Amino acid sequence: MKITFIGAAQTVTGSMHLIEANNKKFLLDCGLYQGRRKEAFEINRNFDLFNPSEIDFVILSHAHIDHAGNLPSLVKKGFTGKIYSTFATRDLSAVMLQDSAHIQERDVEFVNKKRIKNNKNPFEPLYLTEDAVKTLSQFIGIGYHKEYEICDGIKLTFFDAGHILGSAIVYVTINENGKNSKLGFSGDLGRPNLPILNDPEKIPDVDYFICESTYGGHLHENPLNSEESLVKVINKAILKKSKVIIPAFSVGRTQEIVFGLHRIFEENKAERIPVYVDSPLAVNATNVFRIHPECFDTDTLEFIHKNEDPFGFNRLTYITDVNESKKLNTTPGPYIIVSSSGMCEAGRILHHLANNIENPDNIILMVGYSAENTLGRKLIDGAKRVNILGSSYAVNSEVIVLESFSAHADEKELLEYCSKFDKRKLNKIFLVHGEKDQQDIFKKNLNQAGFQDVIIPSKGYSFSI
């Protein structure tokens, strides 16, 4: 068996790992790289370490674009195999990949108008909607805990990662030349006690574990405090008549925010104010959430039994029409806008920020991770001026960061998860999906906990077993 680390190697985006075993080649994830536009454009367009037509199958941990978003490119360039995921991941991917294709088409159309005026050759979209639709036909859904034999000598089992709806920790057993190897891949590992979802599950002991490390050197606020923190923001907004702008990923974070607001208003913890979810993708994704209660934790299921819809309540409005979105520019506060993207790199959130960021009465509430060089990271880091849609704006609004909503395990939670493995059986841990400073801290913590063979692979690093 040979493992080659291609994406999310010393960075947090573009998850992609190549496994070669039993005369088969397969990928763990095939995500889009997100970062500086020019760099991302080149990375996502080129599969320079393998030929897509030679990949036999893909195992997908979850539907987030940095894990699934480059599957249509893989298909476009010749991949014809199956894509294995949980049922909820398959259904979310149906929404997200088509949305991603639409964004590729729209962004390139916008850029090409300028290029043609300057007598430059036009760009082609990374992929088209037809590529996304073709990709969806290659999905195979598998339930949690159901061992599935992909081919002779390779078996797959999914366990709940508790990160987003349908997210999975991947457990693969490989019988090669009479030797059994057990490989684990965390995907993105969730946190205990998050709203809506089950807690991350322990997988059986493995020989090799590929582990995410997004917050390997950072401690979050307790997720049980998330609603209390949200109540404080609501009360402040009422006092100042603020517009509260919440950049949130359409899948996962948006539903958590809506569910938290529902509980707060239902239990009279704060006065009800209007809430607008302004994201067509979030609307479609929320409909997928409604049909997958098997992913919900006990508290959420009990809430559903008492209240018909955890993602809908009085004074909540889902917006898909762009004109309805524009009306919010002149609507006085207090109210809340939840809009994508979470890293403030695309979508309607940019227009809401541009229209509201210079008003000191408004609040920008950051509730998730933002990668280096993104607008979201600049806001989190306290930038005084930012560029939005080609124009410079003063950051006069109050920026509040709530880490209690993070869906990634933190330093302590990652270490606790890894410590459940039998150290005598676990030969190596590979740290991926993290910036190098976070990985260095996590590696040190793992070493102190008794895990001696911890590797932080760079892009292209290969390990043979």
Secondary structure, DSSP 8 states (H G I E B T S, - for coil): -EEEEEESSSSSS--EEEEEETTEEEEE------SSHHHHHHHHH--TTS-GGG--EEE-----HHHHTTHHHHHHTT--SEEEE-HHHHHHHHHHHHHHHHHHHHHHHHHHHHHHHTT------S--HHHHHHHHTTEEE--TT--EEEETTEEEEEEE-SSSTT-EEEEEEEEETTEEEEEEE-SS---TT-SSB---------SEEEEE-TTTT-----GGGHHHHHHHHHHHHHHHT-EEEEE--TTTHHHHHHHHHHHHHHTTSS----EEEE-HHHHHHHHHHHT-GGGB-HHHHHHHHHSS-TT--TTEEEE--HHHHHHGGG--SSEEEEES-TTSSSSTHHHHHHHHTT-TT-EEEE-S---TTSHHHHHHTT-SEEEETTEEEE--SEEEE-GGG--S--HHHHHHHHTTS-TTT--EEEEESS-HHHHHHHHHHHHHTT---EE---TT-EEE-
